[in-house]
Amino acid sequence: MSQVSHDVGRDTRKTFGRGLLWFVGLWVLGVAGTALLVLPFHLLVAAAMHH
């Protein structure tokens, strides 16, 4: 009986870790995508300020 509850705890921990990994991965992907999206506008503003 205790072995079954121990396995359930391990599965919950593994599921939480996998969910956390997905969250961090998608967050990093979102930050990188936003940076790439904003970069051309940043360069345009920097070029306009220089001239």
C-alpha positions as CSV (number, residue, x, y, z in Angstrom):
1,M,0.0,0.0,0.0
2,S,2.8,2.5,0.9
3,Q,4.6,1.6,-2.4
4,V,1.6,2.6,-4.4
5,S,1.3,6.0,-2.7
6,H,5.1,6.5,-3.0
7,D,4.8,5.9,-6.8
8,V,2.0,8.4,-7.1
9,G,4.2,11.0,-5.4
10,R,7.0,10.3,-7.8
11,D,4.7,10.6,-10.8
12,T,3.3,13.9,-9.4
13,R,6.8,15.2,-9.0
14,K,7.8,14.2,-12.5
15,T,4.7,15.8,-13.9
16,F,5.4,19.0,-12.0
17,G,9.0,19.0,-13.2
18,R,8.0,18.5,-16.8
19,G,5.4,21.2,-16.5
20,L,8.0,23.6,-15.0
21,L,10.4,22.7,-17.8
22,W,7.7,23.5,-20.5
23,F,6.9,26.8,-18.7
24,V,10.5,27.9,-18.6
25,G,11.1,26.8,-22.2
26,L,8.1,28.6,-23.5
27,W,9.0,31.7,-21.5
28,V,12.5,31.8,-23.0
29,L,11.0,31.3,-26.4
30,G,8.6,34.2,-25.9
31,V,11.4,36.5,-24.7
32,A,13.6,35.6,-27.6
33,G,10.7,36.0,-30.1
34,T,9.8,39.4,-28.6
35,A,13.5,40.5,-28.9
36,L,13.7,39.5,-32.5
37,L,10.4,41.2,-33.2
38,V,11.5,44.5,-31.6
39,L,15.1,44.5,-33.0
40,P,14.3,46.1,-36.4
41,F,12.3,48.9,-34.8
42,H,15.2,49.4,-32.3
43,L,17.6,49.7,-35.2
44,L,15.4,52.1,-37.1
45,V,15.1,54.4,-34.1
46,A,18.8,54.2,-33.4
47,A,19.5,55.1,-37.1
48,A,17.0,58.0,-37.0
49,M,18.6,59.4,-33.8
50,H,22.1,59.2,-35.3
51,H,21.2,61.3,-38.4
